[in-house]
């Protein structure tokens, strides 16, 4: 009886290269998604600095940015799930940005030995009151 090997191809090497290829492809996708998300966050931050009553200004800014950036443009055209232009997604991103700011403020407060707090309230002509809190 003669026994022969089924092949001379190393299965472990093939699986290993496919495994690392999948990891590299996943990492490339994550990097691209991070880039697109940061561009959309930049647009939302810019809209937050302006006092426009136009609700479509943020979507317009994202679309304008997509015209200037080929990666963002490709993503916006091909994305089926997350385009970043819906109001719910923009509000979710704003909530996440607020959480990051709160966490950073808490970290800075916990690092200092002394803390001064200044609070000031202002009533607008419309009757809306705003409270500003300053930590020093």
N, C-alpha and C positions, 0 to 999 in steps of 0.2 A: 504494500500500500504506500502510495506516494502522497505526501501532504504538501500542499502549496499555499503560499500566502495569497490572500485575495487581491492584493494590490500592493504597489510600492509607494502609494501616496500616504503621507503621514496625516491621519485624520485629526490628530491633536493640533497640528500646525494650521490646518484649514479652519478648524473651529476657533482657534485662538485669533487668527487674523480677522475672521468674521466678527468675533466678539469685540475686538478693538475697533474695527470699522464702524460697528453700531454705536459704540460709545463715542467715537469721534463725531459721527453724524448727529447724535443727540446733543453733544456739547455745542456743535455749530448752531443747531436750532435754538438752544437756550440762549446763546450769545446774541443771535439775531433778534429773538423775542425781547431780551433785555434792552437792546438798542432801541427797538420800536417803542417799548413801554416808556423809556426815558424821554424820547422825543414827544410822546403824547403828554407825559407829565410836565415837560417844559412848556408846552402850549397851554395846559390848564393853569400852571403857575402864572404865566404871562396874563392870561385872562383874569386871574384873581387880582392882579395889580391894577386893572382898569375897572372903572365903574360903569360899564356899558349895560344898558337895559335890554340890549339885543341878545336873545337867548341863543341865536345861531352863530354868534361870533366865534365861539370855541371850535365848532365844527368847521367853519370857514378857515380858521387859522390852521387846523390840522390838515385840511385839504391843501392849503397853500404850502405848508411845510412839505407835504408829500410831493408837490410839483418840483420842489427844489432838491429833494433827497430821493434818490432812486430806490434805496432800500425800503424806506417808508412807503413810497409810492407802490412798489411791488407788493408789499405786505397788505396795504389797504385794498388794493385791487383784488388780491387773491384770498384774503381772509374770509372765512365763512362764519366764524364764531365771534371773534373779538376784533372789532374795528376801532374801538375807543371813542366813537362818535356818539354813542347813545348817552342820554342824560343819566341813566342809572349807573353806567360804568364810570362816567365822570364823577358822579357823587361818591361812588365807592373809592375811587382813587383819591378824592379829596379827604375822605374819612381816614384812609391809610396814611396820607401825608400829615393829617392832624395828629394821629397816633404817634407817628415818628417824632413830630415836634414836641408833643407832651413827654415822650420818653427821654428826649434829649434835655428838656428843661429839668425834669426830675433828676437825671444823672448829674447835671451841673449843680443843682441845689444840694444834692447829697455830698458833693465833693468839697463844698466850701465850709469854713468854720463859722462864719457870720453871714446873716442874711437880713436884708432890709426889704420890706414890702411897702409899696406905694399903691393905693387904690384911688381911683377918681371916677366919678359918675358924671355923665353928660346927658342932657335931655335935648333931643333935636326938636325942630319946629313941628314936625309931624306927631310929636308926643312919644316917640320911641326913645327909651333910655338905653344907654350903653355904659358898661362898666369896664374900665381898663385896669388891669393889675400888672404892676411892674415889680420884678424881682431884681434886686441888686446885691 
